[in-house]
Amino acid sequence: MCNAFFEINLDYIINNLEEIKKEMKNQSIMAIVKGEAYGHGLVEVAKSIENQVDYLGVGLEYEAIKLRNHGIHKPILILSPYFNADKVLDFHITPSIDNMNDLIDLSKKAVERNEVVKFHLKINTGMNRFGLAPEKLDEFIDTYLDLENVSLEGVFSHFAAVYNHAYVDQQLTIFNSCITKLKEKNIDIEFIHMANSKAALEIPKARFNMVRIGNAIYGKIANKKGLNIKTAGRFMGKIIDTRHIKKGEFIGYGIAYKAKKDIRIGIIPIGFYDGFEVGREIKNYSLKDVLMSAFKSLYRYKKPRDLVYVGNIPLKTVGKANMQFLLVDLTDQHEINVDTVVEIMTPSFFVGRDIERKYVKTIDPFLYSETQMIDKEVAISSLDE
C-alpha cells in the first residue's frame, strides 16, 4: 500500500445526486466538475454521473476538451466566458458569453462552418466577476436577433453571498427582470440557472429550471436538509515510523510544542505539499475579516479540531505540520503502530495533484472496520460552484 492516497467512493457521489433529486424533483441538474471535480477526478466522476444529470459544468475550456477526448457525450458548459470558437465547434461545447464581440465572432465562425452553436448568456447581478451588465441587455438582444447560426440556450448568473438574504433578493430581482425582458422579446430559453448547491437546497425560489450542484455532490456542504449526503472523498495515509520523546523535549519547527510527559509519536508522510491544512487567504482584509480570523484562531487554540483518525479514534497532531510530514500523539494508543492506516480530515479540494486517487464502489473491508464508516463532519469554508 502507498503511504498516502485519496480514496473516492463513486457510489457515494451517485447516492448524493439521488438524494438531491429527492429534494428537488423534476429539476434539471448541472453537475459541476471543474477543478478536477473538486479534486475527485474530472474524467472518473463525469463518467460515473453522466447519465444521472442534464449538463456538466467546467470552469475552463481545456477541461471540456479533456472530457470529450475521454468519450463524454453529455452537454458541457464552460462557466467562464473565455473560449476559442473553433474548439467550441470542434468539440461540441457550450460556451458562456457575456459580451457582444464574442457573440459576433462566434456567429461568424459558425456561419463559415455552416453549423449552429448553442450558448449561455452570463448576466452580472452583483458578483462583479463575469457577466453582461444588465443595462446592456437591450443592446445585446438586438445584436443577437440580427445574427445567424447562434442559439441562446440558457441564461445564468451567480450568487455572491448565499448567506446574505438581502443581497440574494437584490440579485434575484435583477436576474428576474433580465429574464422578463428576454421573454418579452419572444426569446425561448431552455435553461435558466443561478443556484449553486447551498442556494439550491436552501432557497427554492432560486432554482428556476436548472441548478448547478458541486459541493453537495461530493458531500462537502454543511446544511444537508436531512438528506443522506455522504462525503465521497477520504484522504488516507499510513504511519511510517514511531518515536519516543522524553518529557521537556521540543517537537518540530519553531520549538512550538513541548512534551509535558514522556510520549510516543507517529510520523505520517503528509504535509502542506499534499494539501494538509491548506486554506484560502483573504488578501484585502476588512476589519470584520480580521476580527473573524482572530476569533477562529482563538477558538481553535482553545478547542483544536481532530484532523487525524484511526477508525473513530482521533489522534492529536503535535508540533507544526511540515511540508511533507505531520506528527501525531500515539502515547495512549498502544495498538497503533507502523503501517496503521489513518484518515486525514482536510478539504478534498486541496488534496495535492501528486496524491494517488483510488476509486472504490464499496469500502475495502480489509482496510476499514464498520466503525470507520461514520461520516465525520469537518468545519471548512464553503466553496461556491
Summary of the structure (lengths in Angstrom):
residues: 385
radius of gyration: 24.1
end to end distance: 33.9
largest distance: 79.8
contacts: 1223
relative contact order: 0.15
helix: 35%
strand: 22%
